Amino acid sequence: MDINNSFFNDLLKEKKVLLADGATGTNLQNRGLTRGLPSEVWVLEKPDAVINLHRDFIESGADIILTCTFGASPMRLMQHHLEDKYLEINQSAVKLAKEATQDQHVLIAASIGPSGQMLKPLGGVGFEELKTNFSKQAGILDKSGIDFFLVETQFDLGEAKATIEGIREVSHKPIICSFSFDRGSRTMMGVSPTKMYEELIRYDLLAMGINCGKSLEENYRNLQELAQISTLPIWFKPNAGLPKMDAEGKPIYDTSPEMMGLESKKWVSAGAKIIGGCCGTSPEHIKAIASALFSDFNK
Protein backbone atom coordinates (compact mmCIF):
# COMPACT_ATOMS: atom_id res chain seq x y z
CA MET A 1 0.00 0.00 0.00
CA ASP A 2 1.49 3.32 -1.06
CA ILE A 3 0.41 6.11 1.24
CA ASN A 4 0.67 9.86 1.32
CA ASN A 5 -0.15 12.46 3.92
CA SER A 6 -3.74 12.70 2.73
CA PHE A 7 -4.33 8.95 3.07
CA PHE A 8 -2.79 8.89 6.54
CA ASN A 9 -4.90 11.84 7.70
CA ASP A 10 -8.05 10.29 6.21
CA LEU A 11 -7.33 7.06 8.07
CA LEU A 12 -6.81 8.96 11.30
CA LYS A 13 -10.06 10.85 10.76
CA GLU A 14 -11.89 7.58 10.19
CA LYS A 15 -10.43 5.67 13.16
CA LYS A 16 -9.62 8.64 15.48
CA VAL A 17 -6.58 6.76 16.82
CA LEU A 18 -4.23 4.29 15.13
CA LEU A 19 -2.55 1.39 16.89
CA ALA A 20 1.10 0.60 16.22
CA ASP A 21 2.83 -2.62 17.26
CA GLY A 22 4.95 -3.33 20.32
CA ALA A 23 8.59 -4.22 20.87
CA THR A 24 10.68 -6.17 18.39
CA GLY A 25 13.90 -6.86 20.30
CA THR A 26 12.55 -7.89 23.69
CA ASN A 27 9.87 -10.10 22.13
CA LEU A 28 12.37 -11.89 19.90
CA GLN A 29 14.61 -12.37 22.92
CA ASN A 30 11.69 -13.93 24.77
CA ARG A 31 11.31 -16.26 21.79
CA GLY A 32 14.93 -17.34 21.81
CA LEU A 33 17.10 -14.60 20.30
CA THR A 34 20.40 -14.51 22.19
CA ARG A 35 20.72 -11.30 24.21
CA GLY A 36 23.37 -9.06 22.69
CA LEU A 37 22.62 -10.16 19.13
CA PRO A 38 20.78 -7.63 16.96
CA SER A 39 17.23 -8.54 15.96
CA GLU A 40 18.26 -8.26 12.31
CA VAL A 41 20.17 -11.57 12.63
CA TRP A 42 16.84 -13.39 12.76
CA VAL A 43 15.66 -11.69 9.57
CA LEU A 44 18.14 -13.99 7.83
CA GLU A 45 18.39 -16.93 10.22
CA LYS A 46 14.84 -17.31 11.59
CA PRO A 47 12.50 -15.42 9.26
CA ASP A 48 9.45 -17.38 10.43
CA ALA A 49 9.94 -16.02 13.95
CA VAL A 50 9.90 -12.46 12.64
CA ILE A 51 6.79 -13.12 10.54
CA ASN A 52 5.05 -14.73 13.50
CA LEU A 53 5.77 -11.73 15.72
CA HIS A 54 4.35 -9.37 13.08
CA ARG A 55 1.25 -11.56 12.79
CA ASP A 56 0.80 -11.70 16.55
CA PHE A 57 0.74 -7.91 16.67
CA ILE A 58 -1.70 -7.73 13.76
CA GLU A 59 -3.99 -10.24 15.45
CA SER A 60 -3.79 -8.08 18.58
CA GLY A 61 -5.17 -5.12 16.63
CA ALA A 62 -2.16 -3.28 15.22
CA ASP A 63 -2.82 -0.97 12.26
CA ILE A 64 0.93 -0.42 11.80
CA ILE A 65 3.86 -2.80 12.07
CA LEU A 66 7.54 -1.86 12.04
CA THR A 67 10.10 -3.63 9.88
CA CYS A 68 12.89 -5.44 11.71
CA THR A 69 15.45 -2.89 10.47
CA PHE A 70 16.03 -0.63 13.49
CA GLY A 71 19.76 -1.36 13.41
CA ALA A 72 20.11 -2.20 9.72
CA SER A 73 22.02 0.83 8.45
CA PRO A 74 25.52 -0.06 7.20
CA MET A 75 27.15 1.88 10.02
CA ARG A 76 25.15 0.16 12.75
CA LEU A 77 25.57 -3.31 11.24
CA MET A 78 29.33 -2.76 11.13
CA GLN A 79 29.35 -3.06 14.93
CA HIS A 80 28.25 -6.69 14.50
CA HIS A 81 30.37 -7.38 11.42
CA LEU A 82 27.23 -7.58 9.27
CA GLU A 83 27.76 -4.53 7.08
CA ASP A 84 28.10 -6.68 3.96
CA LYS A 85 24.57 -7.99 4.65
CA TYR A 86 22.79 -4.63 4.81
CA LEU A 87 21.17 -4.96 1.38
CA GLU A 88 19.88 -8.46 2.06
CA ILE A 89 18.70 -7.64 5.59
CA ASN A 90 16.69 -4.58 4.60
CA GLN A 91 15.14 -6.22 1.55
CA SER A 92 14.30 -9.38 3.47
CA ALA A 93 12.83 -7.52 6.45
CA VAL A 94 10.34 -5.71 4.22
CA LYS A 95 9.50 -8.97 2.46
CA LEU A 96 8.74 -10.60 5.83
CA ALA A 97 6.54 -7.68 6.89
CA LYS A 98 4.66 -7.90 3.59
CA GLU A 99 4.14 -11.62 4.03
CA ALA A 100 2.75 -11.03 7.51
CA THR A 101 0.38 -8.29 6.32
CA GLN A 102 -0.84 -10.12 3.24
CA ASP A 103 -4.57 -9.50 2.72
CA GLN A 104 -4.58 -7.27 5.83
CA HIS A 105 -5.26 -3.54 5.91
CA VAL A 106 -2.04 -2.87 7.83
CA LEU A 107 0.62 -0.24 7.13
CA ILE A 108 4.33 -1.08 7.09
CA ALA A 109 6.66 1.45 8.70
CA ALA A 110 10.37 1.21 7.90
CA SER A 111 12.13 1.40 11.25
CA ILE A 112 15.40 3.35 11.23
CA GLY A 113 17.26 3.75 14.50
CA PRO A 114 20.43 5.63 15.46
CA SER A 115 23.79 4.80 13.90
CA GLY A 116 25.46 3.95 17.19
CA GLN A 117 28.03 6.68 16.51
CA MET A 118 28.41 10.26 17.77
CA LEU A 119 28.58 13.25 15.48
CA LYS A 120 31.67 15.42 15.44
CA PRO A 121 33.06 17.06 17.55
CA LEU A 122 31.88 14.65 20.28
CA GLY A 123 32.49 11.65 18.03
CA GLY A 124 34.26 10.84 14.81
CA VAL A 125 31.39 10.85 12.30
CA GLY A 126 30.50 13.82 10.09
CA PHE A 127 27.01 14.97 9.15
CA GLU A 128 27.38 14.09 5.45
CA GLU A 129 28.73 10.65 6.33
CA LEU A 130 25.65 10.00 8.43
CA LYS A 131 23.37 11.19 5.63
CA THR A 132 25.03 8.76 3.23
CA ASN A 133 24.72 5.92 5.74
CA PHE A 134 20.98 6.40 6.12
CA SER A 135 20.27 7.19 2.48
CA LYS A 136 21.74 3.78 1.59
CA GLN A 137 19.38 2.04 3.99
CA ALA A 138 16.38 4.20 3.06
CA GLY A 139 16.85 3.63 -0.65
CA ILE A 140 16.59 -0.12 -0.19
CA LEU A 141 13.58 0.17 2.10
CA ASP A 142 11.81 2.52 -0.29
CA LYS A 143 12.31 0.24 -3.30
CA SER A 144 11.22 -2.78 -1.27
CA GLY A 145 7.77 -1.28 -0.82
CA ILE A 146 7.33 0.19 2.67
CA ASP A 147 4.51 2.68 3.34
CA PHE A 148 6.39 5.27 5.40
CA PHE A 149 9.59 5.76 7.36
CA LEU A 150 9.87 5.82 11.14
CA VAL A 151 13.04 7.51 12.37
CA GLU A 152 12.90 6.36 16.00
CA THR A 153 14.63 6.34 19.38
CA GLN A 154 16.52 9.50 18.45
CA PHE A 155 18.45 11.50 21.04
CA ASP A 156 20.57 13.92 19.01
CA LEU A 157 19.07 16.58 16.76
CA GLY A 158 22.04 16.48 14.41
CA GLU A 159 21.67 12.76 13.78
CA ALA A 160 17.90 13.02 13.42
CA LYS A 161 18.33 15.75 10.79
CA ALA A 162 21.00 13.73 8.97
CA THR A 163 18.67 10.71 8.91
CA ILE A 164 15.70 12.68 7.60
CA GLU A 165 17.79 14.46 4.98
CA GLY A 166 19.35 11.15 3.95
CA ILE A 167 15.89 9.65 3.45
CA ARG A 168 14.74 12.68 1.47
CA GLU A 169 17.64 12.20 -0.96
CA VAL A 170 16.24 8.83 -2.08
CA SER A 171 12.52 8.81 -1.26
CA HIS A 172 9.39 10.96 -1.28
CA LYS A 173 7.54 8.71 1.14
CA PRO A 174 6.26 10.19 4.43
CA ILE A 175 8.49 10.29 7.51
CA ILE A 176 7.63 10.14 11.20
CA CYS A 177 10.35 11.08 13.71
CA SER A 178 10.31 9.95 17.32
CA PHE A 179 12.74 10.79 20.15
CA SER A 180 13.60 8.86 23.31
CA PHE A 181 13.69 11.08 26.40
CA ASP A 182 15.84 8.71 28.41
CA ARG A 183 16.84 11.34 30.97
CA GLY A 184 13.28 11.99 32.03
CA SER A 185 12.33 15.28 30.38
CA ARG A 186 15.41 15.36 28.14
CA THR A 187 17.37 13.06 25.87
CA MET A 188 20.95 12.11 26.71
CA MET A 189 21.98 15.11 24.58
CA GLY A 190 19.73 17.49 26.49
CA VAL A 191 16.93 17.75 23.92
CA SER A 192 13.43 18.47 25.25
CA PRO A 193 10.15 17.67 23.47
CA THR A 194 9.73 21.36 22.73
CA LYS A 195 13.23 21.67 21.27
CA MET A 196 12.68 18.55 19.15
CA TYR A 197 9.50 20.02 17.71
CA GLU A 198 10.95 23.47 17.07
CA GLU A 199 13.98 22.05 15.24
CA LEU A 200 12.19 19.41 13.15
CA ILE A 201 8.90 21.07 12.20
CA ARG A 202 10.49 22.49 9.03
CA TYR A 203 10.98 18.99 7.61
CA ASP A 204 7.34 18.45 6.59
CA LEU A 205 6.99 15.32 8.69
CA LEU A 206 3.92 13.10 8.75
CA ALA A 207 3.97 13.00 12.55
CA MET A 208 6.36 13.55 15.43
CA GLY A 209 6.57 11.81 18.74
CA ILE A 210 8.03 9.89 21.63
CA ASN A 211 9.16 6.29 22.09
CA CYS A 212 11.17 4.18 24.51
CA GLY A 213 12.33 6.52 27.31
CA LYS A 214 11.97 5.71 30.98
CA SER A 215 8.84 5.39 33.10
CA LEU A 216 5.30 5.67 31.79
CA GLU A 217 4.72 8.74 33.95
CA GLU A 218 7.78 10.57 32.58
CA ASN A 219 6.82 9.68 29.02
CA TYR A 220 3.30 10.95 29.72
CA ARG A 221 4.64 14.30 30.92
CA ASN A 222 6.72 14.57 27.74
CA LEU A 223 3.59 13.80 25.72
CA GLN A 224 1.73 16.59 27.50
CA GLU A 225 4.54 19.04 26.72
CA LEU A 226 4.61 18.09 23.04
CA ALA A 227 0.82 18.20 22.74
CA GLN A 228 0.78 21.83 23.89
CA ILE A 229 2.67 22.98 20.78
CA SER A 230 2.34 20.31 18.10
CA THR A 231 0.28 20.89 14.97
CA LEU A 232 1.20 17.38 13.76
CA PRO A 233 -0.30 14.05 14.82
CA ILE A 234 1.65 12.69 17.80
CA TRP A 235 3.27 9.24 17.74
CA PHE A 236 3.53 7.70 21.23
CA LYS A 237 5.21 4.33 21.80
CA PRO A 238 6.57 4.13 25.38
CA ASN A 239 8.33 1.30 27.18
CA ALA A 240 6.36 -0.94 29.51
CA GLY A 241 7.97 0.98 32.35
CA LEU A 242 11.51 0.48 33.59
CA PRO A 243 12.87 -3.09 33.60
CA LYS A 244 14.34 -4.97 36.53
CA MET A 245 16.90 -7.71 36.02
CA ASP A 246 16.23 -11.23 37.25
CA ALA A 247 18.91 -13.58 38.58
CA GLU A 248 19.93 -14.54 35.03
CA GLY A 249 20.24 -10.93 33.88
CA LYS A 250 16.99 -11.00 31.90
CA PRO A 251 14.98 -7.76 31.94
CA ILE A 252 11.56 -8.03 33.57
CA TYR A 253 8.98 -5.33 32.90
CA ASP A 254 6.45 -4.70 35.66
CA THR A 255 3.80 -2.94 33.58
CA SER A 256 1.13 -5.52 32.81
CA PRO A 257 -1.00 -5.47 29.66
CA GLU A 258 -4.01 -4.44 31.75
CA MET A 259 -2.11 -1.53 33.31
CA MET A 260 -0.90 -0.35 29.92
CA GLY A 261 -4.40 -0.58 28.51
CA LEU A 262 -5.73 1.66 31.25
CA GLU A 263 -2.87 4.14 30.81
CA SER A 264 -3.47 4.34 27.06
CA LYS A 265 -6.80 6.12 27.53
CA LYS A 266 -4.90 8.91 29.24
CA TRP A 267 -2.41 9.13 26.36
CA VAL A 268 -5.13 9.60 23.77
CA SER A 269 -6.89 12.16 25.94
CA ALA A 270 -3.59 14.06 26.15
CA GLY A 271 -3.32 14.21 22.36
CA ALA A 272 -1.56 11.07 21.10
CA LYS A 273 -2.93 9.89 17.75
CA ILE A 274 -0.78 6.83 17.07
CA ILE A 275 -0.34 4.55 20.09
CA GLY A 276 1.93 1.55 20.52
CA GLY A 277 4.61 0.16 22.76
CA CYS A 278 8.40 -0.07 22.90
CA CYS A 279 10.67 -2.28 25.04
CA GLY A 280 8.80 -4.86 27.10
CA THR A 281 5.48 -4.51 25.27
CA SER A 282 4.15 -7.83 24.00
CA PRO A 283 1.26 -8.64 21.69
CA GLU A 284 -0.80 -8.99 24.86
CA HIS A 285 -0.01 -5.35 25.75
CA ILE A 286 -1.13 -4.22 22.31
CA LYS A 287 -4.32 -6.28 22.58
CA ALA A 288 -5.08 -4.68 25.95
CA ILE A 289 -4.52 -1.20 24.49
CA ALA A 290 -6.83 -2.04 21.58
CA SER A 291 -9.52 -3.29 23.95
CA ALA A 292 -9.25 -0.18 26.10
CA LEU A 293 -9.18 2.33 23.27
CA PHE A 294 -11.29 1.10 20.44
CA SER A 295 -14.52 0.78 22.37
CA ASP A 296 -14.20 4.41 23.49
CA PHE A 297 -12.54 6.16 20.58
CA ASN A 298 -13.25 4.18 17.43
CA LYS A 299 -17.02 3.69 17.53
C-alpha positions, 0 to 999 in steps of 0.5 A, a space after each residue: 500500500 502506497 500512502 501519502 499524507 492525505 491517506 494517513 490523515 483520512 485514516 486517522 479521521 476515520 479511526 480517530 486513533 491508530 494502533 502501532 505494534 509493540 517491541 521487536 527486540 525484547 519479544 524476539 529475545 523472549 522467543 529465543 534470540 540470544 541477548 546481545 545479538 541484533 534482531 536483524 540476525 533473525 531476519 536472515 536466520 529465523 525469518 518465520 519467527 519475525 513473521 510470526 511476531 508481526 502476525 501476533 501484533 496484527 492479530 492483537 489489533 495493530 494498524 501499523 507494524 515496524 520492519 525489523 530494520 532498526 539497526 540495519 544501516 551499514 554503520 550500525 551493522 558494522 558493529 556486529 560485522 554484518 555490514 556486507 549484509 545490509 542490502 539483504 537484511 533490509 530487503 528481506 525484512 520488508 518482504 517478511 513484513 509484507 508476508 505477515 500483512 498479506 490480505 490485511 489492511 495494515 501499514 508497514 513502517 520502515 524502522 530506522 534507529 540511530 547509527 550507534 556513533 556520535 557526530 563530530 566534535 563529540 564523536 568521529 562521524 561527520 554529518 554528510 557521512 551520516 546522511 550517506 549511511 541512512 540514504 543507503 538504507 532508506 533507498 533499499 527500504 523505499 524500493 522494497 515497498 514500505 509505506 512510510 519511514 519511522 526515524 525512531 529512538 533518536 536522542 541527538 538533533 544532528 543525527 535526526 536531521 542527517 537521517 531525515 535528509 538522507 531519506 529525502 535524498 532517495 525517497 518521497 515517502 512520508 516520515 515520522 520522527 520519534 525521540 527517546 527522552 531517556 533522561 526523564 524530560 530530556 534526551 541524553 543530549 539534552 533535547 526536550 520535546 519542545 526543542 525537538 518540535 521546534 527544530 524538526 517542524 520544518 521537515 514536513 513530517 507526517 507526525 512527530 513523537 516519543 518512544 522508549 524513554 523511561 517510566 510511563 509517567 515521565 513519558 506521559 509528561 513529555 507527551 503533555 509538553 509536546 501536545 501543547 505545541 504540536 500541529 502534527 499528529 503525535 506518535 507515542 510508543 513508550 516502554 512498559 515501564 523500567 525493567 528490573 533484572 532477574 537472577 539470570 540478567 533478563 529484563 523483567 517489565 512490571 507494567 502488565 498489559 491491563 495496566 498499559 491498557 488503562 494508561 493508554 486512555 490517558 495518552 489519547 486524551 492528552 493528544 496522542 494519535 498513534 499509540 503503541 509500545 516499545 521495550 517490554 510490550 508484548 502482543 498482549 499489551 497491544 491487545 489490551 490497548 486495543 480493547 481499552 481504546 477502540 470501544 471508546 474512541 473508534 465507535 
